[in-house]
Amino acid sequence: MNSVLISGAGVAGPALAYWLRHYGFAPTVVERAPAPRAGGQAIDLRGTAREVARRMGVLDQVRAAHTGARGMAFVNAAGKRTSTMASDALGDSGGVIAELEILRGDLVRILHEATDSGVEYAFGDRITSLTQTDTGVRATFERAAPRTFDLVIGADGLHSGVRSLVFGPESRFAHDLGAYICVFGTTQRDDLDGWQLMHTVPGRTAGLYPLPGGEANAMFVFASPPLEHDRRDTAWQRNVVATTFADDGWEVPRLLGDLSQAPDFYFDRLSQIRMDSWSDGRVALLGDAAFCASPMAGNGTSMALVGAYVLAGELATAPDHTTAFRRYEEVMREYVRRCQKFALGGVDSLMPKSRMFIRMRDFSLRVVPHLPGGARLFGDLQKLASTVSLQDYRGRSLTSS
Ligand SMILES: Cc1cc2nc3c(=O)[nH]c(=O)nc-3n(C[C@H](O)[C@H](O)[C@H](O)COP(=O)(O)OP(=O)(O)OC[C@H]3O[C@@H](n4cnc5c(N)ncnc54)[C@H](O)[C@@H]3O)c2cc1C
């Protein structure tokens, strides 16, 4: 077993390619976008994922690209802070906001650079069919000539093409969380001083996130039944966001003013991918493609990095790919289940049904950290992120089949 085709050069794909290369495999990564995709939210590297980054030798680069986040505050329509939570209030071991926050685009770039030698990348292409035989998987592509690989891994995100081709339509595995998320770059802001600001009204939240260099991202999340639309129609998506938040106070009108021009616009339905099995023969899924927990989990990127480490390590040490895929699931299942469960609380918190709930949320954010044991309560996310303990696969011998 040697050649591995990976679909997707987001977070999971390059991380898997790194570790496969490390163990002597020949990975090829095919990515639909013409280049590594910039943009997207600030994301947190938590718990075990930091150890994976350290073992990959990229932790210092990740730390250097830290967004400088200092905390999170909810504000009312007049901009007055109703509750705050400092990143360091509970130390590195606790807190909803992790200390190690980085822009998704920066992480994708760092992972791509860490794999630019020894890993074959094909940008601007995608798999169009996969046919499994006893000895390999024949892949056809939109642009490149057909090729046969020993294994194929779908690391192509929430709307995975590999999953659709091999496991069936997305509707069979997607569990709807009843809301949409939108993120885009907004006007330069030097006054945020590292603080994320969020304004909630029943059913929706608008947010402003400081980025390095005085830049800032706007974020909008809103409860809504699924709306009929073409996923590539960004004009329609921008219009839905503008209409939904049209009557809100705080800085919302100004943020909406930047919406139509924002080049790095991200819009998606909040949903989770839940599957009974992440593999079928010689094809397996990784990251959001297999177990998306939604941005509400605050752990999607960490799960992708840890999953890549485990999958590559098991492939390098198991007697065959069937055993490796089974062990990968055994190691990851409980971690994934708990992250997906945690995300459901995030939906309630950012899209509360009533003003009463908003007041209760703000009250608990103000009070709980100061109560005995409060720090532990808020440390749940960090604890969750350390659910998986990493094996030292390097210490185990390589197997080929
Ligand atoms: C542009 C972008 C912005 C994002 N912004 C946010 C955000 O603001 N907040 C948040 O919480 N999460 C965001 N995410 C999701 C977040 O990055 C993932 O939850 C997490 O990092 C898990 O990584 P992943 O590699 O499994 O999936 P992803 O990071 O989604 O990467 C999947 C990759 O596969 C590629 N791809 C998709 N379909 C195909 C195909 N058919 N063939 C080949 N390649 C394909 C995509 O272009 C992408 O590069 C964003 C994802 C993208 C792609």
The ligand as a Gaussian input file, in Angstrom:
#p B3LYP/6-31G(d) Opt

LIG

0 1
 C      -13.310000      28.821000       2.408000
 C      -13.689000      28.206000       3.728000
 C      -14.000000      29.027000       4.796000
 C      -14.360000      28.471000       6.020000
 N      -14.674000      29.318000       7.022000
 C      -15.045000      28.808000       8.202000
 C      -15.443000      29.665000       9.228000
 O      -15.491000      30.877000       9.056000
 N      -15.778000      29.131000      10.430000
 C      -15.710000      27.781000      10.650000
 O      -15.975000      27.337000      11.769000
 N      -15.381000      26.930000       9.665000
 C      -15.043000      27.408000       8.448000
 N      -14.724000      26.550000       7.460000
 C      -14.707000      25.099000       7.766000
 C      -13.440000      24.705000       8.565000
 O      -12.323000      25.077000       7.857000
 C      -13.511000      23.197000       8.797000
 O      -14.578000      22.903000       9.676000
 C      -12.323000      22.585000       9.488000
 O      -11.167000      23.289000       9.273000
 C      -12.172000      21.113000       9.055000
 O      -11.325000      21.053000       7.926000
 P      -11.515000      20.124000       6.679000
 O      -10.183000      20.103000       6.012000
 O      -12.169000      18.855000       7.044000
 O      -12.548000      20.886000       5.740000
 P      -12.382000      22.269000       4.973000
 O      -11.512000      23.199000       5.731000
 O      -13.741000      22.705000       4.607000
 O      -11.561000      21.879000       3.635000
 C      -12.107000      21.125000       2.589000
 C      -11.354000      21.435000       1.316000
 O      -11.863000      20.596000       0.286000
 C      -12.072000      21.356000      -0.886000
 N      -13.119000      20.690000      -1.671000
 C      -14.447000      20.707000      -1.473000
 N      -15.073000      19.925000      -2.372000
 C      -14.095000      19.397000      -3.153000
 C      -14.108000      18.496000      -4.249000
 N      -15.243000      17.966000      -4.745000
 N      -12.926000      18.149000      -4.815000
 C      -11.743000      18.674000      -4.331000
 N      -11.681000      19.542000      -3.303000
 C      -12.845000      19.883000      -2.714000
 C      -12.454000      22.726000      -0.374000
 O      -12.224000      23.729000      -1.352000
 C      -11.532000      22.871000       0.829000
 O      -10.288000      23.398000       0.476000
 C      -14.391000      27.056000       6.207000
 C      -14.082000      26.225000       5.125000
 C      -13.730000      26.787000       3.889000
 C      -13.402000      25.862000       2.742000

